[in-house]
Each structure stands twice: as structure tokens, then as C-alpha cells.
Amino acid sequence: MNSSSMRFLALPAIFSIALLTACGGGGGGENDSGSGPGPIRQADSRDCFNSGLYKPGTSIEFERLDKPDQTIGFSAIWEVTPYAATAKTPAMSKVTTAFNSATLYLVDQDALLEYGILFNDSIGFSTPPFRRPIQMEAGESLHQVVTTNYYINDGSGNLESSQNIVHDNTYVGREVIETPMGSFETCKFEIKQHFTYSDPNSKPTTITKTRWFAAKSQYQGFLLQSRFVVQPDGEAVTQDEFSRVSKINKYDVK
């Protein structure tokens, strides 16, 4: 697998971790049973979306735990700034993390659209953009086939590489989870993506992302925990990461 493909596989994992935002300022969520993860129930996903997370001016500083026995969290940020329209995209919000990368979002009337990702040395644009409907019923899935083209970020506009992604986003349902800041009711999503690459030397790969977003609290819509699994076709899993928010140091959502 070449370096551009490896970078593409690594950054979604980093971004999933950085996306883990606040789940409570020392208090519990809607359900503070303290009895561990709760069963999934039938309720739609509207309560787990917050458009303020994607408005310029939003700024969050938080900490996360990446291992079950970890006690000191890693610092992370979520900063939103405007991104001007280009020939390839409309005007959007640019969400920057602590990992020298950023993702481009647009909140549509009924969905969150992810148009691409920015690195220090390249820019990736997805056609069509990845779509997350604001309201999904438990068990509902959205299927897309997306092409992401990466361009060298030197002003030349030269194409560096491309990937085709078969994308299935399923809203599993509601689930109460335990975090270092209490128990919270969440919306659980599972995203499966199968990648094929323009480089014939890069092996097709499946990435599975499981995400738990906070429901019905002042932190509505934040990703409280996330799992990220990478498995090249015909091989064993090569990457399996799990992260959870542990502390919020700054929380300013517009």
C-alpha cells in the first residue's frame, strides 16, 4: 500500500478520535442509572444532531481516553471557521482538529454533508459528499457510492490519488453508555466503508466506524465515544481503536 493510501486510512481514525467532543461538565446525562451500558431502544436520531457544532466560532477543548486502563486523557480541540466557496465546493464550515487536518461540512435542510478533508500537503474532495440524515429511524441505513479525489496542496491542482468508497451508514438506535463523566443516552451509528484505490498496488480495505452521539442534553450531538476498525480484504484486522471523552476544558458552541 502506498503512502497516500496509508495516509487516507490513518486520518479517518485520527479524525474519529478528534471528533470526540464533550459529553458533560462533571454531570450525568439524561439517564444516570450507573448500571452500565443500557439496551438500545426504538427512537429516531433527531435528538443527536446539533447544527451549532458546525457554525463558525464554535470552539471546544477536551480530553479523551484511548485505552481502558488509561487515566490521563490526551488533549484535543474542535475549532470551526468559514471555508470559502471554490470551483469544487460551496461555502462551508471548516472543522479543525489538533492533528493538522480539517474536514469540510455543510448543514443542509435535512442532513449533514461532508465534502472533504484537508491535510498539510493535500486536499481531498468527495463526490457526492458523504451524507448523514438528521432524522433516521432505528435500523435505517443510507447507502452511497462516493469518489474522493486528492489533490496536491501547492496551488497546481494536480491530482495525487483517488479512492472509490461504498458507504453504508446505519442508525442502530438508542443506547445508554458509561463515560468518565457519567452515563448518557446516545444514538449509536455504524458506518461500513469499502475502499478501492486508483493505485493497483493498494489492497481494497474495509473500515468500520461505530459512533455514539449524545442525545437530549446541553451537549446534544457530541460524539462521546468511537470505535474504528481497519481490515484489508482477505487479511486480519490491522487497526482497532476505541476512544472516549474524559474531560471538557472549554465548551463554546454557537
Secondary structure, DSSP 8 states (H G I E B T S, - for coil): --HHHHHHHHHHHHHHHHTB----SSS--S----SSS---B---SGGG--GGGGSTT-EEEEEEE-STT--S-EEEEEEEEEE---SSS-SEEEEE-TTS-EEEEEE-SSEEEEEEEE-SSEEEEEEEEEEEES---TT-EEEEEEEEEEEETTTT--EEEEEEEEEEEEEEEEEEEEETTEEEEEEEEEEEEEEEESSTTS--EEEEEEEEEE-SSTTTT-EEEEEEEEEETTS---EEEEEEEEEEEEEE--
